[in-house]
Amino acid sequence: MGINEAIDQAIALHQAGDLGAAEKAYRNILVAAPALADIHYLLGMACLNQGRPDAAAKALRTALRMKDGQGEWWYGLGQALRQAGDGPGAIQALSNALARLQGAPDRQADVLAEWGALLASLGDDGAESKLRQALVLVPGLPSASGNLAALLFNRFIDDARLTHPDAVASLREAADLAPSNLTIRLRYGLALLRAERPAEALAIADQVLASEPGHGTALLARSDALSTLGRYEEAAEVAEKAARQAPGSAPPLVALGVAWHGMGALDDALKVLRAAVQADPGSLPAQLNLGTLLRDLGDDDGAEHCYQRSLILAPSLPVVHWQRAQARLMAGDLAEGWREYEWRWGMPGFTVPVPLRHIPVWDGSALPAGAVLLIHAEQGHGDSLQFVRYLPLLHGRGLSLILQVQPALVRLFRESLPSDIVVEPIGRPPPDTVLCRCPLLGLPLRMGTADLTAVPSDIPYLQVPEDRRALWRDRLQGLSGLKVGLVWAGDGRAGDLRAAAVDRRRSVSLSQLTLLGTVPDVSYVSLQKGPKAVSPSHAPFPIHDWTAELSDFADTAALVSALDLVIGVDTAVIHLSGALARPTWVLSRFDGCWRWLRHRSDNPWYPGLRLFRQTSWGNWCPVIADLVNALAVRSSERVGEIK
């Protein structure tokens, strides 16, 4: 048989997939004709496809010594060297292949995909660039798409990385690149959960469950998303299904505990969360959620134990410090609470206005002469009203100050603070004289409010011009009896699901306060604005409403200053009333805000303020009964004073 016939036969064996026979035939040919570079190349590829990269590299190198201009051959050598573990050699071979395959973009894309996969395996940051170059040349190239998807996925394989700002976008791209990969798609859903986008996360979990109805991780993701959305009963059903599939496993027990906590089934939640910790003491979600439940149950020592365990497991995770901060503040441990509160900036929803981000944060130290310190709002109106009390203290140190706050507070603060403090809407570009900035709730830490005795409690620290106070005093003159302002609901914050969930627990409807109408010698004035407001014609008892005339908090302050008492749930109006030193009564939910502390009816932030606390989750009936009785006493005392 002649050489050409032998070559044809060897190639036929190769094409038929009989690689062992093809290799033997190639070797026989090379015994007779060792200078045939093409046969050395084919021998190398036969060895490579049999999983023998060292033999393949030897044959391919021989071929390239004879004809080094072949881009495909360099590509084959790059593949062989990569499989043989020779990274640098593979990179050089692939570089040579790319240079020699000009004019063949589809083959260049294959080379780049191989190169990117190699760099990814080596942990080289250049991998992404090579894979993206391949996809530019051949959009949708499976090898490049799959490797880029894996690369993006692996960046966020650690749960702690899911809160990274790039996590959602990167994992969304990975899911798009590998649409059939349920693991990647579910990881994208978990990133959405961490980014406080539970509705989208729920949709992803449902997509996965449509393909695999019993997918345990997807069931847990669905339960978590439902709990975040406030759909606790549905979340509990899903968590129970996951728990039946994995009896005694900690993650389903945690999901069930979270759902029951949200439903107010605190004893059941406590039972399953303790079981989760027992099943896996190293489970961060179990420890953290048990700590939060114990905090809400009033067990400060138990909560602190769980948070300490959580800190051992995840010392740099913001949510652990954030939850512990609120627990420590509620327990009255202000020194530790304010230190931990600094971690809030790692939590979703906490952002600094763009014009202020470049300004260094003040550390509390003395500033040079002529420097300006910019203080800025960071959360709700109530927070600004509570913590603006620190501005006169800073002013007393001789500091030059700019205060940026929500627009609705600007006029009130201008009228209340020293005239040389500049008050302006938040987000305005600062002057060049600003040396550093401080968020309002960072002031207690920097001003040394380390315990309850150090709380600045001089009230009033907000003022109303006498002419506006007199105007409302005259208008209210015609109302009989005790003049009581009412606010029964907070800001729903539709864009902040966790805040919205808190608002549902802290707010009541006006109809729930119907018994207030039975108290004699009281005239009620609505201070409720927004969608929860009720017109007097639909109110369950007589109430006067001038809220349409209140354009900002300065207007509201003037009305509040003329009232005898303000009653409300935990809202900004309560802080306004307290800061004006008006008698103020607060209806506080069972899991009340940290600022109202625990087990007391008064509060050091607002001397004279009185708290009416829920004693069971979601049950306002006894609280309102106590409120009505107290108001009846207050009204009768006033009548006695008048007589």
N, C-alpha and C positions, 0 to 999 in steps of 0.2 A: 504494500500500500504506500502510495506516494505521500510526501509531506503535506501537500494541499488537502488531500483526502483525509489525512489524519487530523488536520486542523478543523476541517468541516465536521468531522465526527465528534471531536472534543467539544466544539461549540454547541453541537446539537445536544450532547449530554448535559452541558451546562444549562442550556435553555430549558431542558426538560426537568431540571431540578435534581438531577443525579450528580450532586456536587463531588462526591467521593470519586466516582468514576471519571468525572471531568478532570479533577485534579491529577489523577493517575495518568490520564491521557496527555495533559499538558506537560507533565514532567517527562514523559517518554519523548515527546516532541523536542523538548529542550535538550535532551541527551544528544539528539541528532542535530539540532540547530540551536545552539545556546545563544545566538545573537538576535533571536526574534523578540524584540522588546514588547510587542503586543501580546505575545504568549506569556511573558513574565507578568504583564498586567492582569491578564485573564486568570492566571494561576493565583495571583494575590487576591483577586476578588472572590475566587472559589474558596480559598482558605478563610477569608473574612466572613463569608456567608455561612461557613461551618463553625464560626465562633472560635477561630484560631488566629487572633490578631497579630501575634508575634511572627508567625509564618507568613501572614499576609503582608506585614510591613517589610519583611526581608525581600519578598518577591517584588513588591511595588517599588522599593528603593532601587532594585536592580533595573527595573523597567525605566525608571526616571533617569538613571545614569546614562541610559542609552538615548532617551528622547525626553528631555526635561520640559518641553513646551506644552505638554498635555495637561490641560486644566482638570479634566476628569480624573486623571491618574493621581494628581496631587490631592484631589478631593478624597479619593479612595484611601490614599496614605493617611490623610488627616483622620478619617474614620478609624482606620486600623490603630494608629498611634493613640487616639483617644481611648479606644477599648483596651489597649495595652497599658494604659496608665501613664503615658508619656505626654503630659499636658503641654509643656513648652514645645515639644516636637510637633504635636498635633496643631497647635496654633500657627506655627511657621508653615506647615504644609497647607493649611486652609487659607492662609494669607496668599501663598503662591497660587493656589487654585483660583481664588477670587480674581487675582490680577490677570490670569490667563483665560478667564471665561468672559472677557468683555464681549458684549454683543449677544450674550445668552442670559438674559435676566432671570429666566426660570431656574437655570442651573446655579446662577449666582445666589438666588434666594435659598436654594438647598444648602449651599455652602455656608451662608450666613446663619441659617437655622441650626446647622451642626455646630458652628462656631459658638453661637449663643448658648446652646445646650451645654457645650464644654465649659464655657466660662461660668455658667450657672452652677455646674457641679463643683467648680473650684471656688465658688463664693466670690467671684470677680464682679464688681459693679458694672463692668462693661457688657454683661450678658444682655440686659434689657435693650440696649442700643442696637446690638447685632440682630436680635429677634425682631425688633421694630423695623429695621432696614429690610429684612427679609419680607415682612408683610407689606411694605411699600412696593416692593418689586412684584410680589405675587399675593395680593390680598386673599386672606383666608387659607393660606398655605397650612395644611394640617400640622406639619412638624413644628413650624414656628408658632402657630396659634396655641397648640398644646403646651409647648415648653414655656411660652410667655405666661399662659394661664397658671401653670405650675409655679413659675417664678413669683408671680404676684400673690398667689395663694400662700406660698411658703413664708412670705414676709410677715404674714399675720397669723401664723400657725399657733403662736403663743397668745393665750387669751388676753394677757395684759396689753398686747399690741392692738387689740380691737378698738381701743379708744383713740388711737392715733388719728390725726386729722385726715390722713390720706387713706385710711382703711376702707371707708365706704366706696370711694371712687375706684380704688385699685381692685377691690374684690368684685365690684360691679363689672369692671372690664374683664376680669378673669372669668366671671360667670358667662359673659357674652362670648368670650373666646372659646369656652368649652361648655356649650349649652346642655350637653347630656351628662355632665359631671355633677351629680347631686351633692357630693361633698363640698365642692367649691360653691355651688349655689347656696347651700345652707350656711356656709361660712359668711357669705355676703349678707344673709338674713341676720346672723348674729351681730355683724358690724352695724347693721341698721338699728338693731335693738339698743346697742351701746350708744348710738348717736341720737337716742330718743326719737326714733322714727318707727314706732311699733306697728302702725297700720301697714307700712310697706313690708316690715319684717313678717307680719302675719301672712301676707300674700305669698311671700317666698316659702314660708313653712308649709302653706297649703299646696303649693306647687310640688314640693318634695313629697308630701303625703299622698298626693294624687298618684304618684308613681310607686311609692312604697308606703302603704297605709300604716304599717307598723313601725316605721322608722323612729327609733327611740329619741334621738337627738332632735328630730323635727317636731315630735310631740312636745318635748320640753320647750323648744323655741316658741311653739304655738301657745303654750300655756303662759310663758313669760310675756309674750306680746299681748295676750288678752288681759293679763293682770295690769300691765302698764296702761292699757286702754280703759281700765276701770271695769272690765267685764269679768268680774271675779268668779261668778258662778260658773261661767263657761270655762274659765281657766282651771277651776278645781276639777271639773269633769275630765278635761284633757289630762291633767296631772294624775288623776286617779287611774286612768287608762295606762299611762306610762308606768305608774307604780305597780300595776298588776303584771305588766310585762317584765319588770325587774324588781321582784320583791326584795325589800331590805336595802335597795340601792339608794344612796344619798341624794342624787340629783332630782329624782321624782318627788322625794319627800320634801325637799326644799321648795320645789315648785308648788306643791300642795300647801305647804306652810305659808308661802307668800300669798296665795289665793285666799286661804282662810283668814289670814291677817287682814287682808283688804275687806273681807266680808264682815269682819268684826267677831269672828269665831275664834277668840283669842286663846281659849283653853285648848281647843283642837289644834290650833296652829302651834302652840307651845309644845304639845305632845309630839307632833311629827318633826318639828325642827330639832328637838332634843334627840329624837331617834336618828335624824340625819347626822347630827354631830357624833353620836355614838357609833353609827355605821362607818363614818369616815371623819375622824377628828382633824384630818388635814384638808377638809373641804372648806375653801374660803367662802363660797356662797352660804354654806350651812352656818358657819360661825358668824358671818356678818349679819345675816337675816335673823338669826337667833338674838344677836345683840340688839338689833333694832326693835324686835318684839319685846324683849325684856325692858328696854328703855320706855316703850309705850306702856308697859305694865307697871312702871315705877320702880323696877329693880335696878337701881343705878350700879350697885356692885356687880350684879350678874352681867349687866350690859358691858361694863368696863372689862370684865374678864374675857368676854367674847371678842371685844375690840382689840385687846392685847394679843389674843391668839391670832386674830386677823392680821395684825401688824407684823407678826412673826412670819406669817405665810406670804404677805404682800406688803412689804414695808414702804413701797413707793407708789402704791395704787391710790389715786386721789379719793375715790369713793369711800375707802376705809377711813381716811382722816376726816372726810366731810361728815360721815355719820357719827364718828366719835366726837367731833367738834360740837355737834348739836347736843349730844348726850352729856358732855362735860358742862356745857353752858347751862343746860336745864338743871343739872345737879348743883349749880352754883360754883363750879370750879372754873372761874372765869380765866385765870391765868393760863391753864392748859387749853381751855376751850378756844380762846382767841388765837393761841399759837396754831392749833389744829385748823382753825377757820381759814387760815391763809391758803390752805390747799383747795379752796373752792374754785380757784381759777383753772383747775384741771377738770372741772365738771362741765357737762353740757349745759348750755344756757348762760354761762358766765362769760361775758365778753367786755372788752374795753372799747369805747368808740375809736374808730380808726384815727382821727386827728390826734389822739392822746397816746397811742400805743408806743411811740418812739420815746416818750418821756420816762426817765428813770423813776422807779417807785421810791418814795421817801422811806428811810429806815428809822425815822424818829429822832435823828441827831440834829444838832444845831445847824442852822443854815447861815451862809455868809450874808453880810449886809447887802441889801438891794435885791437879794434873790426872792423869787415869788414861788410860793407853794400852791399848787392847784389841787383842790379837793373836788372829787366828782362822785355823783350818784352811781350806784351799781345795781340796785335791785328795784324794789317797788317804792311807791310813794310813802308807804308807812315806814319803811326803813330810813328813808331820807328824813322824814319828820322826827323819828326817834333819835337819830345820830347827828343831826345838825346842832345839837346841844354842845358838841365839842368845838364848834367854830369860835364862840366867844373865848374859850379857854386858849385856843391857839392864838387868837388875837391878843390876848393878855400877855403872851410871850413875846409880843412885838413882831410877829411874823406878818409879812405881806401876803395876802390871801386872795385867791380867786376860787369861787364856788360854782361848779357847773352841776345843775340839777334838772329834773324834769320840768318842762315849760309851765305846767300847772302850779308849780311851787315857786317860781321865780319872784313874783310880786310879793308873796307872803314873806319870803326870806329877805328880800330887800327892805321890807318895812320892819323886820324884826332884828336884823343883825347890825353891828356897827357899820356906819355909812361908808367907811373906807374898805370894807370887804366887797369885792366885785362879785355880783351874783348874775349869772347868765345861763342860757339854755345849754344843756349838755351836748357835747360834740362840736362846739364852736372851735375853730383853730386857735390854739393858745398863742399868746405873744412870746417873743424870744426871751423875755425876762424870766419865764417859768423855768426853774431849775429842776424841779421834781414834782411828782404827783402822788396823791394817796386816795384810794377809794374810801368812801365814808365809813364803811364797816371795818376798815383797817385802823381807824383812829383809836378805838379802845385799847388795842394791843400797844400801839405806839405812845399812848398817853397814860399808860400804867394802870388801867382799870383791871386790877388783878383779882379783886374779890368784891363781894356785894357792898361792902362798906365804902368802896372807892367809886361807886357809880355816881356820876355827876347828877344830882337830883334837885338842883335849884330850879323851881318852876314858879311862874311861867318863864319860858325862854323864847316863846313866840308872842308877838304883840299884834294888836289890832288898833288902828287909828281911832281916836275917840269919836270922830264924826260918824264913822261907819258903825261903830258899836252903838252909839246913841240912836242911829236910824233904826236899827233892828230892835233896840229896847223899846222905842216908841211903837213900832209896828206890833210887837208882841204884847203890848200893854193891855190890849183888849182880850187876850186869852185868859181864861179863868184857871185858878189853881196852879199846881206845879207845872212848869213848862219843860217838857221832856223831849229831847231829840232822839230819833230812832234810826238806826241803820242795821239792816238784817241780813245783808248779803255782801260778799266780797266781789272782787274782780274775777270773772270766770277764767280768764287767761286761756282762751281756746287754743292758742298756739303752744302752750306749755302743759303737756298732759299731766305731769306730776303735780304742778301747781293747781291745775284744774281739779284733780282728785282731792287735794287738800281743801280747795274751796268748797267742794260738795260737802265735805265733813264739817267745815266751820260755819257754813251759811245755814240760815233757816228761811222759811217763807213767812210773809207777814201773817198769813192765816194761822201759823203755829203760835203766834203771839196774841191770838184773839183774847185770851184771858186778861191781857193788859187793859182791855176796854171795860173790865168790871171794877177797876180801881177808881174810886171817886176822887173828884177834885184834881184831875190831871188833864192837861191839854197836850196832845202829841203833835210833834213837828217832824215831818219826814226829812231825813238827811241822805236818803237813798237815791243815788243817781244810776243811770245806765239801764240795761235790759231787765234788771230785777226790780226796778221801781214799780210802784202800784199807784194808780190814780186814786185820789180820795173817794171818788164815786164807787170804786170797786174794793175799797178797804173794809175789813171786817169790823172796824170801829172808827170813830171820827178821827181824822188826822189831817193836819194842815200841810200843804206842800208848796214851798216857794223855790224848789230846786231848779226850776227853769231860769231863775235869776242868778244862779251861782255859776259863774264862768270859770272860776279857778278856786284854789284853796284859800286865797285871801278873802274871797267872798264868803266861802263856807265858814272860815274862821270868825268873820264878823257875826254871822248868824249864831254860831256855837257860843260865842262870848256872851250872848244875851239869854241863853238858856239856863235853867236851874240844874239840869242833869242831862247827860247823854248816855244812852243805853245802846249797846250794839254788839255784834259779833266782832271777831278780831280783824279789823280793817284799818285803813289809813285814817278814817274819821276818828277812830278811837285814839290813835296817836296824836292827832290834831287836838282833840279835846284835852287829853292828858297834858300835852305841852302848853296849852293855854291855862292850865290849872283849874279847869272846870271839873266838877264832880262827874266821875265817869265809871260806869258799870259795864263789865265785859262778860259776855257769854263765851266760855272757852270750851272747845271740843275735848274729848277724852285724851287724845294724843296731842295736847296743846303745844303751841309754839314754845321754843326754848326760852324766849324772853319773859314768859309768864311764870317760869320756874316750876316748882312742884310743892304741893301740900300747903299752900297758903292762899289767903283771900286778898292779900295786899301785894304790892309790887314796888321794889326799890327804884325802878326807873321813873315811876309816876306816883309820888306820894298822894294818898287820897283815893287812888283808883281801887275799885273793888272787883274781885273776880267771882263769877258764878260758874263752877266747873261741872262738866259731865262726870258722873261716877261710873258710867258704863258706856260702851262704844255706841255712838250714834243715838243715844237716848236723851232727847231734850226735855221730855215731859217733867221730870222732877226738877230740872234746872229752871224751867220757866215757872213752875209752881213756887220755888224759892224766890225767884225774881219778883213775882207778883206780890207775894207776902211782904217782901222787903220794901217794895214800892208803896204798898198800902201803909206801912209804918211811916215811911218817909213823908207821904202825903198828909197823914194825920198829924204828924209832928209839925208840919208847916202850918196846917190849919190852927193848931194850938198856939203856935208862935204869933200868928196874925191876931188871934183873939186876945 
